[in-house]
Amino acid sequence: MSSTKTKAVKSRWSKLVWAVPGGLAILFLVVLAAKGMRELPAVQDFITTHPGETHLPAGAPVGFPAWLGWQHFLNAFFILLIIRSGWLVRTNQRPAAHWTRNNTGLLRTKNPPQKISLDLWLHLSLDALWVLNGIVFFVLIFMTGQWMRIVPTSWEIFPNAASTLIQYASLQWPTENGWVNYNSLQVIAYFGTVFIAAPLAVISGIRMSGAWPKNAVKLNKAYPVELARAIHFPVMLYFVLFIIVHVTLVLTTGALRNLNHMYASRDDGSWTGFWFFAVSLVVMIVAWVAARPIILRPIAALTGKLSR
């Protein structure tokens, strides 16, 4: 790798690295504030009245089926690579290659194919797989009743979520059992991720893609591409923040039991879920490292023409 390219790569990722110390400083201040709040009698009474969770609707399922574990892995796999490729699209000023779709067969359209970077091709390809996985997920959660675990059904969820936030921030974890019922803050976070952030990512991504009709004047005026860009990047940042917080809490609030819930469909403290998690982590690391032009070029060439 040339020195110029090395500097470009360092500059691209340094923007994220500098966010780490700033985030830790903010976290430290939040913890201090939360610990101070918990000493106040009014806050103690509030936590006693609102311990952190609300009752589920009658008939809500208990536990996690095996399909949900696979969905969780696939979603994590795709979203990780989507974030990586999206960041490269945003920061890579000299793509290693460009891709132009073959305008033949099922891919044939009236509009001439556009030349896009290899990074964008990977991003859009992963988006399609992530959306397909998401459709399967939506169908299954409504067929099996799992939606009841992540959709708020009472206004009591908000004071309970505030109580849970104070407990987490003060580093005095709330008593919980995710196998039976998520705490209120988890419910709001999962609802926001599944039913708000994910759809926003999809509809803003489609608006920015080549699949959007360019000649639909009224539609484009009602939904300008600038609005889609203003939505898409903050949603990506939300996913990054969600992943960091989610993984941190999984590993610090009973790692073995939590990993068994997500990866082994069992509610105990065995190491089964951990080993499934370890294998999935290796798969994601391998995919991250393998997502390089030398490997992506022949795959992209199956559906288009490559040029430098």
Secondary structure as UniProt FT lines:
FT   HELIX           3..17
FT   HELIX           19..37
FT   TURN            38..39
FT   HELIX           41..49
FT   TURN            58..59
FT   HELIX           66..91
FT   STRAND          98..101
FT   HELIX           105..107
FT   STRAND          115..117
FT   HELIX           118..144
FT   HELIX           146..149
FT   TURN            155..156
FT   HELIX           157..169
FT   TURN            170..171
FT   TURN            178..180
FT   HELIX           184..192
FT   HELIX           193..197
FT   HELIX           198..208
FT   TURN            210..211
FT   TURN            214..215
FT   HELIX           217..222
FT   HELIX           225..252
FT   HELIX           255..259
FT   HELIX           260..264
FT   HELIX           272..290
FT   HELIX           293..300
FT   TURN            301..303
FT   STRAND          304..307
//
